[in-house]
Amino acid sequence: MAPAFESDHFGSIFPLVASGAGITIAPRMATIQAAGCVVIPLPREQSRRIGYARLKSGAKFKTLTAFTKWLRTVTESAARSIA
């Protein structure tokens, strides 16, 4: 069965599901927007690898440096919890 509608915008997807127009598979962190929907977790947790890239010249921006430091902390913590 082919999808009849595809979107990357959960603000559009969840209202459609809530109105009975279909179903979706969404990341757990997106389900906070799922008002009016029944959320059923998948039986086995799924994950995917993502990347982060930035221009070398961006290192001089304090906010970008702080974000990069935070991101490293979060990913290192997640890696330790998986191991």
C-alpha positions as a Markdown table, in Angstrom:
| # | Residue | x | y | z |
|---|---|---|---|---|
| 1 | Met | 0.0 | 0.0 | 0.0 |
| 2 | Ala | 1.5 | 3.3 | -1.0 |
| 3 | Pro | 1.2 | 6.4 | 1.2 |
| 4 | Ala | -1.5 | 8.8 | 0.0 |
| 5 | Phe | 0.1 | 11.8 | 1.8 |
| 6 | Glu | 3.7 | 12.4 | 3.0 |
| 7 | Ser | 5.0 | 15.3 | 5.2 |
| 8 | Asp | 7.9 | 16.1 | 7.4 |
| 9 | His | 5.8 | 18.6 | 9.4 |
| 10 | Phe | 4.2 | 17.0 | 12.5 |
| 11 | Gly | 2.0 | 20.1 | 12.9 |
| 12 | Ser | 0.2 | 18.9 | 9.7 |
| 13 | Ile | 0.4 | 15.1 | 10.3 |
| 14 | Phe | -1.0 | 14.8 | 13.8 |
| 15 | Pro | -4.2 | 16.8 | 13.1 |
| 16 | Leu | -4.9 | 14.6 | 10.1 |
| 17 | Val | -4.4 | 11.5 | 12.3 |
| 18 | Ala | -6.6 | 13.0 | 15.0 |
| 19 | Ser | -9.4 | 13.6 | 12.5 |
| 20 | Gly | -9.3 | 10.0 | 11.4 |
| 21 | Ala | -7.6 | 10.6 | 8.1 |
| 22 | Gly | -4.8 | 8.0 | 8.6 |
| 23 | Ile | -2.0 | 6.8 | 10.7 |
| 24 | Thr | 1.7 | 7.7 | 11.1 |
| 25 | Ile | 4.9 | 6.4 | 12.5 |
| 26 | Ala | 6.7 | 9.3 | 14.3 |
| 27 | Pro | 9.7 | 9.7 | 16.6 |
| 28 | Arg | 8.8 | 9.6 | 20.3 |
| 29 | Met | 10.0 | 13.1 | 20.8 |
| 30 | Ala | 7.5 | 14.4 | 18.3 |
| 31 | Thr | 4.5 | 12.8 | 20.0 |
| 32 | Ile | 4.3 | 15.7 | 22.4 |
| 33 | Gln | 2.4 | 17.3 | 19.5 |
| 34 | Ala | 0.0 | 14.4 | 19.1 |
| 35 | Ala | -3.0 | 15.9 | 20.8 |
| 36 | Gly | -6.1 | 13.8 | 20.0 |
| 37 | Cys | -4.1 | 10.8 | 18.8 |
| 38 | Val | -3.5 | 7.4 | 20.4 |
| 39 | Val | 0.2 | 6.8 | 20.7 |
| 40 | Ile | 1.3 | 3.2 | 20.6 |
| 41 | Pro | 5.0 | 2.6 | 21.1 |
| 42 | Leu | 6.7 | 0.2 | 18.7 |
| 43 | Pro | 7.5 | -3.2 | 20.4 |
| 44 | Arg | 11.3 | -2.7 | 19.8 |
| 45 | Glu | 13.0 | 0.7 | 20.1 |
| 46 | Gln | 14.4 | 2.0 | 16.8 |
| 47 | Ser | 17.2 | 4.4 | 16.3 |
| 48 | Arg | 19.1 | 6.0 | 13.5 |
| 49 | Arg | 22.4 | 7.7 | 13.1 |
| 50 | Ile | 22.5 | 11.4 | 12.3 |
| 51 | Gly | 25.3 | 13.8 | 11.7 |
| 52 | Tyr | 26.2 | 17.4 | 12.5 |
| 53 | Ala | 28.2 | 19.6 | 10.2 |
| 54 | Arg | 29.2 | 23.2 | 10.3 |
| 55 | Leu | 31.6 | 25.6 | 8.7 |
| 56 | Lys | 35.0 | 25.8 | 10.3 |
| 57 | Ser | 34.7 | 29.6 | 10.3 |
| 58 | Gly | 31.6 | 29.3 | 12.6 |
| 59 | Ala | 33.8 | 28.4 | 15.6 |
| 60 | Lys | 34.1 | 32.1 | 16.5 |
| 61 | Phe | 30.4 | 32.4 | 17.3 |
| 62 | Lys | 29.8 | 31.8 | 21.1 |
| 63 | Thr | 26.3 | 30.3 | 20.6 |
| 64 | Leu | 27.6 | 27.8 | 18.0 |
| 65 | Thr | 30.5 | 26.9 | 20.2 |
| 66 | Ala | 28.1 | 26.4 | 23.2 |
| 67 | Phe | 25.7 | 24.3 | 21.0 |
| 68 | Thr | 28.6 | 22.1 | 19.8 |
| 69 | Lys | 29.8 | 21.6 | 23.3 |
| 70 | Trp | 26.3 | 20.7 | 24.5 |
| 71 | Leu | 25.8 | 18.3 | 21.6 |
| 72 | Arg | 29.1 | 16.5 | 22.4 |
| 73 | Thr | 28.0 | 16.1 | 26.0 |
| 74 | Val | 24.6 | 14.7 | 25.0 |
| 75 | Thr | 26.0 | 12.2 | 22.5 |
| 76 | Glu | 28.7 | 11.0 | 24.8 |
| 77 | Ser | 26.1 | 10.5 | 27.6 |
| 78 | Ala | 23.9 | 8.6 | 25.2 |
| 79 | Ala | 26.8 | 6.4 | 24.0 |
| 80 | Arg | 27.7 | 5.5 | 27.6 |
| 81 | Ser | 24.1 | 4.5 | 28.3 |
| 82 | Ile | 24.0 | 2.2 | 25.3 |
| 83 | Ala | 27.3 | 0.5 | 26.1 |
